[in-house]
Amino acid sequence: MGPTRKPNVCHRLSRRALGSFSRDAGVVQRTNLGILRALVCQESTKFKNVWITHSKSPIAYERGRIYFDNYRCCISSVASEPRKLYEMPKCSKSEKIEDALLWECPVGEVLPNQSDYKSSLIALTAHNWLLRISATTGKVLEKIYLASYCKFRYLSWDTPQEVIAVKSAQNKASAAARQAGIQQPVLLYLAVFRVLPFSLVGILEINKKIFGNVTDATLSHGILIVMYSSGLVRLYSFQTITEQFMQQKLDLGCACRWGGTTGTVGEAPFGIPCNIKITDPPPLLFEVSSLENAFQIGGHPWHYIITPNKKKQKGVFHICALKDNSLAKNGIQEMECCSLESDWIYFHPDASGRIIHVGPNQVKVLKLTEIENNSSQHQISEDFVILANRENKNENLFTVTASGRVVKKNFHLLDDDPEQETFKIVDYEDELDLLSVVAVTQIDAEGKAHLDFHCNEYGTLLKSIPLVESWDVTYSHEVYFDRDLVLHIEQKPNRVFSCYVYQMVCDTGEEEETINRSH
């Protein structure tokens, strides 16, 4: 959200005044969000299904905007009824948007252009163009041609809202090259940019001659993460790599001579040369082996979570100190459950340093604390537990043999049996400080789901919202809780996508149910 004052006024404000403005705005925002949280959780508040639509292409949601047709069409879900914000002109398959990120203007920042004070969609097209698109009009504000020597496919935040990483598809050797024993040395490329204003950090190649038999790589919070088929994960400083191995500093829009060719950086057909080529193994920050390369860092102080690199250890999680690899006290977490789907664990996104461990019938929120009289070691303990609403269904079944003898046998259901309430999605609404939990129960042939809001501090159930549509556990589902909005996206067979929008209604009276359906 941009500042409430015009940009030319902001340019005249001192940094101190801007800081004061930002803090005052923050206080007002927290007060308003506190009121909204109270309204969301009060008993009389309902969430009404106001819109249903279906699509043959994937549906995406980001901060009050619903995107259709590969981000070509944008619907605002903020109004009382979803309305179209814009629809970009139809384009060829090679020009379609393959991935996108939403950039939001930080409050109190001084930016060079008036258009920078409004949200932008940063989009990657199939033919290697990086676009900055107005999130309200669909107008293309900036465009950068990346390269012709690889196919860029994925966008991610390196540093949220500040630095983006554009990742290429992996290079595959041709059948003839494989038969001849010729290896493709470069696995993939990572293009890194600072946003607003757009500036190039560089393009890095991940070369097997340097990293060995690497299978994947990514960038997160300034750390290059390299993965191997053996389960090994290695971490390197991207800044150190940039300082040591950048061949030439490149600036977007400037003339450049590279490999005997002259062109403008970021314009077609020249694009952006790969200007960061590692010639020697860079300094290793950290390495660990984990099943399926699963590796997370978080907590206060820094800890990491892995699964021991053996298949029989699946579902067992070790929480260790990053500084010395020591296992925290009670740091082996295993949810004793018998289910088709495995449990999952991650550091709480609220920056509290806590850990969320989700199983089919319980959500454990764990805390990391110092051991008394030993500040160098930490322990894991339960902060609170959310339990599914279940009856004891380990029934004693009786069978009668041919001779008439009655035989009793114990029958144990799976922990994620569809006839029992099962947790499917757990998320955190940061602005309202609420945990949202989707629970599903199969009733006859139909699955019914409800979305529960829990106090993030104590785990207390504050609100439960039934979803009117049926929930098929064999489909792929996403549920978003965003302030006063709930949105459910499901993917059915044959690439049919459905979207259900719920909005908060503060009315104690009975209302006639009206749902806008779009097909």
N, C-alpha and C positions, 0 to 999 in steps of 0.2 A: 504494500500500500504506500502510495506516495505521500509527501507532506501536504498539509492543508493549505499552505501558502504558495504563491506563485514562485516559479524558479528564480526570476530576476530579483525577488525580495530575498530569497535564501542566499543568493550569491553575495549579498551585502552583510549578511550576518557573520559575526565572528565565530570561531570554533567553540568558544566558551558558551556563546548564546545558543548555538546549535545543540550543544550538549545539554543545556538547560531545557531547551524545547523538547529534545528527545526524552529526557527523564520525566518531564511533566506529562508528555503524551503517554508514556509508559504507565504512570500512576493512574491516569484516566482510563486507559485500556484495561488495566487489571481490575479496576472497580467495575467497569461494564461487564467484563467476563465473569466476575463473581456473581453479579445479578443474573446473567444468562445461565450460569450453572445452577443457581437456585431455581430458576424457571424450568430448566430442562428436567430437573429431578423431582419437582413437586408432583404430588399425586394426581392433580387435576389435568396436568399437561399430557397431551396425546401426540403421537407421531402418526400423521395421516398419509396414506399412500396417494400421492397427487399425480403421478405420471408413470406410465409404462411405455417402453419402446423396444423395438427389436431391430437387429442389424445383421447383415451378412459379413461385416468386417468387425474387427475388434473394437471395443468401446473402452475409452480411457477416462479417468477422472483425476482432476488436480485442482484443489483450492476453489471449489464452487463452479468449476467449468467441466462440462462433459464433452468429450471429443469423439467424433464419428468419422468414418471413411478416411482412415489414415491421417487424422488431425485436420482434414480439409474443412470440416464443419464443426463449429463450436456452439454449444448450448449453455446458457447461464442457468444455474440451479438456485441462484440466490433469491430471485423474485418469488412471489407467492405461487407462480406457476412457471415451470421452465420455459425459457424463450431463447430464440436463436440470436446469438451475438453477431456471427458472421458465417459466410460460406465462401471459401476461396474458389477460384475458377478451377474447372476440371483440368486434369493434367494427364500426361502419359504415364505408363507404368514406371518408366525410368526416372520420372520426376517426383514420384510420390514420396511422402514423408515416412521414414522407417522408424524413427525414434525421436523423442522430444523431451525437454525438461522445461519447467516453468520457473522463470526468474522473477522475483518480486523486489521492487525498489526498497532499500533499507530506509527507515525513517531517520531524518536528520542529516542525510548525506548530501554533499554538494556534487552534482553531476554535470557533465559538459553540455548536454542537449536537453531540450524540454521533453522530447519523447522518452528520455531515459527515466522520467519520474513515474512512468506507468509500467505495469507488468509486461513481460515479454515471454514469448515461447521460443526457446532455442531448439531448432529442428534440424535433423539430419536427413537429407534426401537420398534416394537410391542411387543417384549419379554423383554422389560425393560433394554436394554443396551443403555448407553449414549456414543456416538462415537464422536471423533474429526477426521475429514476427510480432507485431502488436497483438497483445492478448485480448484486446477489446475490438479491434477492427479487422484483423487478419492481414493488414498491410505489411509487406516485407520491408523492414527498416535497414537491415544490413545483410549482405551475402558474401560468403567466403568460399572459394573453390579450394578443396583440400589437396587432392592429388589424383594422378592417373595410374600410379604404380601399385595400388592396392585398393581393396573394396572396404570402405569404412561402414560400420554397421551399428555400433552401440554407443549410446551417450550415458554418462554417469557424472555425478558430482565427485570431484576429488575433495575439495573443501566446499561444503554446501553454500550455495548462493554466491560463491566467489571464483572458484576454479573448476572448469569442466575437463573431462577426459573423453576423447573420442577414440573408440577402439575399433580396429579393423577385424574383418573375418580372418580366420587362420589360413595361412598359405598351405595349399596341398600340392604335392608333387604330382605331375601327370602320370598316367599309367606307364607310358614309355620310359619316363625318368625313373620310376620305381623299379621297372624291370631291368634297367641298366645300372641300378644301384646308386643313382644320383640323389643325394639328399637336398631338400630345400632348407637352407640354413636359417632364413628369417621366418620365425613362426608368425609374428603379427607386428603391427605398429600401434603406437599410442600417441595421439596428437593432443597437446595440452594447451588450454587457453585460459587467460583471465577474462572475466566478463565485466562489461560496463565500465569503461569502454573496452571493447574487444581488443585484446592484445595477445600475441602469440608467445608462449613459453618455448615450445619446440615440438618436434616429432621424434619420438624414440623408437628404434627398432629393437625387438627382442630376438636375439640371435642365438641359435643353439650352439654355435662355436664358442660362445662365451658362457652361457648358462647351462649347457649340457642338454640332456633330453627333457627339456621343459615342455609341459602340456598346456599351460595357460599362464596368463599374467594380467594383473590389473593394478590400478592406482587408487589409493585411498588415504586421505589426510596427509599427503606428502610422502607416503610410503609406497614403494614399488613392491608388490607381492607377487612372487613367482612360485608356481606350483608344478609338481612332478607326479607322474603316474604311480610312483612308489608311496605317495602320501606325504612326501616331504614338502614343507612350506618354508620359503626363505624371504626375508625382508631386507630391503635396501632403502637408503635415503635417496629420494628423487632429486633433491636439491644438490647433494654431493655428486650424483651422476651428471647433472646438468653442468655443474661447475667444472668437472674434470673432462667431460667428453663432448661438450657442445663444439661442433666444428666451426660454426659461424652464426652470429646473432642475426636473426631475420625479423623484419618489421613488416606488418601487413600494409599493403598499398605502396611499398617502396620497390624500386628497381633492384634486381639481383642478378648476378652472374653465377651460374652453378653448372658445373660439368660441361662447360663449353656452350651453354645455352643462357640467353638473357631473357628475363621476363619480369613481371610484376608479381610480388608475393601475394598469394590469395586470389589471384585472378586467373581465369581460364585462358589458354590451356596450361600455363606454367604451374599454377598451384603452389604448393609448399614443399620444398625439398626436405628429405629426412636429414635433419641437421644435428641429431644426437646419436652418434654411433659409438657404442662401447667397444673399446679395443682390448681391454684387460678386465679381469673380474673385479667388480667394484667392492668396496668394503662391506662386509656382511654385518648387518645389525643383529639379526636373530634368525634362528631356524628351529623348527620343530616338526615332528612327524605325527600325522593325525589321519584317522580313517576318512577317506573321501575328501581329503584336504580341508576338512571342516576346522575353522580356526577363527576365534573372535578375541578382541582385546577390549577391555573396559575396566570399570571399578575404580575405587579410590583406596590405596594406590593402585597402579596398573596391575591387572591380572589378565590371564588368558584362559579360554575354555577350549579343550580338545577332547576327542574320543580316541583312546588308545588304538593304534593302527593294526587291529585284528578284527576280522568280521564278527567273531563271537562277542566282541566288546561293543557292538552296536547298541546304542541306548544307554551306555555308561559314559559319564562326563567327568573329566578331571579339571578342577579349577586351581590354577597354579600362579605363583607370583612371577611377574615378568622379569624382575631384577635378578633372580637367582634360580628360577624354575622350580622352587620348592612348592610342594603340594600344600594347600591351605588345610587347616584342621577341619575335618568333615568335608573336605574338598572333593570327595568322590560322590557324585550324585547319580542315583539310579532310581527311576520310578518303576517299582515292581508292578508291571501291568502286562497283561496278555492281550495283545491287540494286533490287528492287521496293519494299522498305521503306527509308525513309531512316534514317540514323544519328541519334543524339541525344546531347546534352551537358548537364551540370549540375554545380553546385558540390557537392563531396563533403559529405554530411550529417554527417561526423564532426567538423566545425568545425576541420579542419586547414588550411583554405584551399585545398586541392587541388581539382582538376577531374576529373570522370570523363567520358570520351568513348567511347561504345559504338557499334560497327559490327557487321555480321553475322558477321565472323570475328575480331574483336579488341576488347579493352577496354583503352583507354589511360588510365592515371592520371597526370595532369599536375600539376606543382607550379609555384607562383608564387614567384619569388625576386628579391631585389634584384640589380641589375647591379653588378658589382664597380666600385668607385670612383665610383658614381653611384646614391646611395641614393634618388633621386627617381624613378628609372625601374625598371621590373620586367620580367622575362623569363619566358617559358613554356618548360619543359623536361619531358622524360619522366621520371617517377618509376619506373614499371614498366609492362609491357605483358603482358596475358593473351591468348594466341593459341588459336584453335579447333584442335582435333585433326583435321587434314585431310591428305588425300593430294593430290598435284598431278593434277588432273583436266582440265587443258587438253590434251585428247587430240588426236592426229593421226588423223583419220578418212580412210579411203581409199574412194573410189567408182570404179566401173568404168563407162566410157561405152559407148555402143552399139557403137562401133568396137573395143572391147576395151582402150582406153587407161586406165591406172590414174592417177587424179587424187587428190592429197593436199590436204586442206584443214584449216586450224586451226579448232577448235571451242572456244569459250570459254563456260564456264558462268557464270551469275550468281553473285555473291558470297553471295546468300542462297538458292541453289538448295536445295530440300528434301532432296536426296540427300547434301548436305554438312552437317557439324555447324555449326549456326548459333546464335548467341547471341540469346536472346529477352527475358530479364529479368535485370537486375542490381540488387541491393539491398544494404543494409548492415545487419548486426545489431549495434546499438550496444553492447549489454551484453556480447557476447562478442568484439567488435572483429573481426568477420569479414565479408568480402565474399562474397555468395552470387550465383552465376551459373547461370542455367538455359540449358542447351544442348540443341538438338533435332536429330535426324537422322531422315530418312524412310528406313525399311527396308521394301522392297517396297511394300505399300499402307498400311503402318502407321507412324506417327511415334512414336519413342521419345525420351524426355527424361531427363536426369539433372541433379541439382542439385549444383554444386561449391562447396566452401568454400575461400576463399583468404585467406591472411594479409593483413590490411589494410595492414601496413607495407611488406611486400616483394613481395606478389603471389604467393607460393608456394602451390601447390595442396596443401591439407592433407587434404581428404576429398572423395569423390564418392559421391553417393547416387542409385541408379537409381530412377525413378518407374515403378511397375508398370503404371499405366494408359497407354493409348495417348494420343498428343498430336496432335490435328488442328490444323494451323497456320491453318486458316480459322476456328477458334473463338476466342473471347475468353478469355484466361487470366489468373489472378492466382496467385502463389505467395508464401507467407509462411514465413519461417524465424524462429522465435521461441524462443530458448533451446534446449530439447530437443524442439521440435515443428516439423514441417513440414506445411503445409496448402496444398492445391491446389484452387482453385475454377475451374471452367470453365463458360462459357455456350454451350450448344448451340442449334441452330435451334429455333424455336417456343417460345422462352423456357423451355427446360429447363436447370436449373442443377444441377451436380454438385459434390460436395465430398469430397475424399480427405484423410484425416488419417493422418500418420505420426508415430510416437513413438520416442524413443531407447530402444534395448535394449542394455544392457551385459552381454552373455553370449556367451562364445566357443563354447558348445555349439550344436548344431543344434536349432532349435525347430520344432515343427509349426506351419504357417501357419494362423492363425485370423483371419478378418476379420469384423467385425460389420457387417452391411449393413442399412441403413435406407432405406426408400422412402417 
